[in-house]
Amino acid sequence: MESVYIETSVVSYLVARTKENTLAREWQKLTADWWRLRRPRFECVTSPEVLKEAAVGDAEMSRKRLDQLNGLTVLQHTNEVDVMAERFLNAGALPKKAKADAVHLAFATVYKINYLLTWNMKHLANAMIWIKLRPVAEQHGYEFPFVGNPLQLMGRIEYEG
């Protein structure tokens, strides 16, 4: 079974309050479809970094985010993850302020996760960034995960009705 690292923005869209006829609402619908239809087909994992980020903010919304993450395997934070995150930051593709994003990439890379699922297009699902980070992972014996959003990881779905 292939594996997916669930990044914070995914559960944020899953439980968000969004206005009709907005891009955010479309992303929320796509996320809910993926969560319902595709998630069971993967081994879904997350990290302490995601749990920490999900717990921040409005108490009701953070509880909803954490409820959605409940039951996922939480990967252990290791020194190897910290080292890989630093390597990603030192490569210059990510700004230093994007350390949490480097940590998400490091978890997925070190634990050999097939996919990192995110709506963060600025630092994660950004081909101009990951094309520079893939060689860093490979240089250290790792395969870089596919980083994409729920629509990209939807696959073929047979809708009922």
Buried (B, 14 or more C-beta within 10 A) or exposed (E): EEBBBBBBBBBBBBBBEBEEEEEEBEBBEBBBBBBEBBBEEBEBBBBBBBBEBBBEEEEEBBEBBBEBBEEBEEBEBEEBBBEBBBBBBEBEBBEEEBBBBBBBBBBBBBBEBBBBBBBBEEBBBBEEBBEBBBEBBEEEEBEBBBBBBBEBBBEEEEEEE
